[in-house]
Amino acid sequence: MSQIGLSYTPSASTPIYNFVLDNFGGFDYPRTYQQETSYNQSANGASILSGPAYRQKYQWVISTMMPKQDANNFDAMFQAWDSDRASGLPAACGITDETFGDSLTTNAVFVTAPSYVRQGPQFVLVSFGLVEV
C-alpha cells in the first residue's frame, strides 16, 4: 500500500503527533524534486551542468481525505510546528514515504500551510506542501 507517515514532536514534548496518510486526492505521486539541474552547451558545444552544488531536495504536495477529528489534530500539529519555527527552534517533521520506489525516511518542513475543505459532516480534504531539509 502506498502511504506517507508524518510525525512531529513539539518543543513542549506533548502531544507527539503521528499521521499515516494513504487516501490521496489524486493519482499523482506526491513526491517530486524541489529543483532541477540545468543542461546547457558552451560556445564550443561542451555540455555544462548548472544548479545548486548540493543534491536535489524532495518535495511533497499532498491532498488527502481525513476524518474531521484527524484534521483538527493535523491543524494542532501545524500550529505547534509554526509556533516552534517562529520561536527560532529547529522545527522539522519526520516523514517516511512509501509511495514510489524505495522507501524514503527524512525530515521536512512545511512550505505551504495546510488548507481545509469540508467534504460533508465527517470528512475534510487537507492539502499542504513539504520540502526536505
Disulfide bonds with the S-S distance in Angstrom:
none
